[in-house]
């Protein structure tokens, strides 16, 4: 891998931010750049740095893919409006669900998200705006896992031999390419992001598509959205690195009111990690696990079983697919 990591212990945060502002400004020049804001820590940090570099010449978009958490598009737009950064929400739900229809293989799903995101949605936005650059929050772990063949991160392009200028009509700028999550959080804090943003738990680029096993449907996404909200409500004070819900594909036998209820299964994962390279399952109190199971089976229609992942990374990975 030709890109060298900058570890947090070696990072001069003030100098890093200053250099990235200068690099973005010099690269874009007098033109425009489009910014892909997902609401995650990485893209939020890129948004703040790019806004400092370009001001009104940065066009920030939140793509509502239909794969996001409950209320996320409006929440992110409000947060950044309060920071003086205008964000336009683009409704692309139909495009993403159409692209994912019938896809079962995890890599096929990720490729569908990649093509829809970069070619169909941002390709049009960049062309219509007249911009030549797209800014995004790729980090060092994204590259490392993709190049190693562990899993394809949807935002990895040039490292796989994909030339975005040839395929999509624009160049991609990735200011955080050399940093892992702990360093990115510190850069975000120094760049002026509130704690509610720079301390958010990681969320995958393919969003909830990375947490539905089997074919993606609107009904499955709605089920997972509700389960995700409960998991995040219950574990937000846990201090864990990341916590999430996964919807399994096969139905399992359950029972309600003395009768069989053939329903859905939700898997909960909660992780202790520094940089996502390795991770340990959080040793949650049994009472907390029991409350999670009770709430999810009572509040999420059709769910009859809740499990908790106790496998380390490796051999597990933090996300399911």
N, C-alpha and C positions, 0 to 999 in steps of 0.2 A: 504494500500500500504506500503510495507516494506522499499522501497527505500526512503530515506529522501532527500528533496530538500535543496540545498545550495543556498540561496538567494544572489543576487549581493552585497548587503550591508554587508554580512557576509563572502564574498569570499576574501581570500588572493591569488591574481592571481599568483604571483610568486611561492608561496608554492604549489598551486594546480598543476601548470605545472610541477614543479620538482617532485612531488609525482606521477603524472601520467606517466612521463617518467620512473621513477624507477619501477612502477608497471608493465608497458608493458615490459620493459627489463627483469624483473625477471620472468614474466609469460612465455614469449616466449623463454627465455634462449638463447641457441646457434642456435635455429632453425629459421624458416622463418615464416613470417605472410603475409597474403594477405589483401590488403586495398581496401575498396569499396569507391571510390571517385565519388560523383555525381556532384560536382561543387557547391553544396549549402554550406552555411556557416558552418553547423555542420560537414559535412564530410571533408571540407577543413581544419578545425581546428584539427580534429583527424589526418588528413594526416600530418600536420606539427609536432604535438606532437609525433606521431609514428615514423616519419622520424628522429627526434632528438634521439629517443630511440633506433632505430634499424638500421638506415643508409641503407646500401645496402641489408640488410636482410628483408626489407619491399618491397613488390611487389604491386605497386599501379595500379589499373585498373579503367578506365572509361568505363562503359558499355553503348554502343550506342544502346539503346532499340528502337529507332525510335520514341520515345515519348518525345524527348528533344526539346528545343528551337532551333531556326535557328542558325547553326554554333557553337553550344555549345561544342561538343566534341573537336574540334580543338582549340577553345578558351581556354578551361580548360587545355588541355595538354600543350599549349604554356605558359600560366601563371605559371604553376608549373615547367616547364622546366627552366624558368627564375629564379625560386627559388631553383634550384638544385635538384628538385624531379622529376625523370623520371616517366612518366605515359604512360601506354599502352592502346590504345583504342581497345575495343573488339566489333566487329560488331555482335550484337545479334538481329537486327531488325526483321528478319523473325521469330525467336523464340517467341518474345513477341507478335507480331501481330497474329501469329497462336494461341497462348494461349488465346488471348483476343477475338478471333473470335466467334461471336454469344452470347457473354456475355452482358447482359443488366443490371443486378442487380449490384449496386455499390460494395457490399461486395464480390460478385463473381469476379468482376474485380480486386479488391485489392488482393484477394486470388490468382488469376492467375498471377499477378505481383510478389507476394511473392514466389510462387512455382518456377516460371521461373527464378527469380533472385537468390534465395538461392540454389535450387536443381539443375536446369539445367545448369545455367551459372557459378555461383561461386563454385558449387559442383565440376565441372570439373576443374576449375582453381586451386582450392585448392589441388585437387588430383594430377593434373599434376605437380604442383610445389613442392609437398611434404610437404606443410605447414599444420599446425594443427589449425591455428587461423585465424579468419576473423575480421578485425577492421571495425567498422561503427559508424556513428554519431548520434545514438539515443539520444534524449533529454528528459527532464522531462515531457514536455507537450505531447509528443508522447505517453508516458506511461499513463499519466493521462486520456487523451481522450479515449484511447483504453480500459483501465480497466473500465472506467465509462460507456462504451458502446455507446459513442457518435459516434465514427467512428473507424474502424480498421485501424491503421497505418501499412503499409506493413512491417516495420522493427521491429515490436514487436513480440517476439518469446517466450522467457522464461516466461515472465509475463502472457502469455496465456497457460502455461503448455507445450509449444513446446520445446523439447530438441534438439537443432541443431546438437549436436554431434551424437545423435542417428539417426536423420532423414536425415542429410546432410553430416555428416562425419567430422565436425570440430566444434570448440568452437568459440563463438562470444564474442569479447571484445568491451565494450562500455564505453569509458573513460568519456563521457559527460553526463552520465545518470542522474546526480543530478542537472544539470543546465538547465535554460531556455535561450531563445534566447539572451536577453540583456547581460547576463553574458558570454555566449559563444562568442559573438562579442568582448568583452573585452579581453577574453583569446586569441582569434585569433590575435588581435592587438599586444598583448604582445608576442605572439609566432612568430611574424615576417611576418604575412600576410599583403599584401598591402590593402589599404582602398577599392579598387575596388572589393576585395573578401570578406573581413569581414563585409562590409556594404551592401552586395547584399541583395535584397529582398528575403524573404523565397520562396522556391519552393518545391512542394510536392514530396515525395518519388516516388509515381506512375507517377510523371511528368504530361504530358498533358492528360494522361488517367484519371486523376482526374478532368479534365475540359472539357471533351466531354460527353454530356448527350446522353445515348443510346449506340448503338454498336460502337466500335472503328474500323475505317477503315483508310487506308492510305490517302484517299481523305479528310476525315474530319480532320485528323491531319495536313495536309498541309494547309487547310483553317485556322485552329486555330493557327498554327505557324505564319502565316502572320499577323493575328489579334493581336497575342501576341506581336510581334515585334513593331507594331504601338502603342499599349498600353504602352509598356515599354519605347519607344522613347518619347512619349508625357508626361508620368507621372514620369520619372526618377528624375526630379527636384522638385517634389511635396513635398518631405520630408515625404511621407506616409510610414507606416510600410510595406505594401504589396499592390500590384496592379496586376490585372490579367484579362484575357479574358476567357469567357466560351462559348462554342458552344452548342446551344440548339438543341434538337432532332427534333422537329416538324418544318416544313416549314411554313412560314407566307406569307400573301399576301402583295406584294409591287407593285411599278410601276416605269417604266423608259420610257422616251420618249413618255409619254401618253398611254403606254400599260401596261397590267398586267405583273408583274415579280414575280412569286411564288418562294420565295427564303429563305435564311438562316437568323437566328437571332443570334447575338452575344450579350452576357451580359458582361458588364464591372463592376468590383468590385475594390474598392480602400479603404484601411482601415487605421484607426488610432488605434494603440495598443502599449502596452509596452511589453507584454509577450505572446500574442495570447490567453490568457485565456478569455478575453473579447475584444471587438473591436467595434468601431464606424465608419460608413461610412464617408469618407473624404468629406467635403463640398466644392467640386470642383467648380470653377467659371463656370457659364453657358457657357461662351465662350469656355472654355476648353472641356466641354462635347460636345458642338456642333462641335468642330474641330475633336474630336474623332469619332463622328458619320459620319462626312463628309469624313474623311480619310478612315475609315474602309469600308464604302459602296462604295467608289470610287476605292480603291486599292485591296480589297479582293473579288475575283470573287464569285458571287452568293449571297453575303450578301445584304439584303435589309432593315434590321432593327437592331438598336443598342439600348440597354437599359442600365440603370444604377441602381445597387442595392442600396437601401436606408434603408435596414433592419439591426438593430444592432445584434451583437453576444453577448449573445443569443437574439433572437431565431435562427437567421441564424448562419452558421459557415463560416469561412473565405473561405475555398474551397467549391466547389459545392457538391462533393461526397467523 
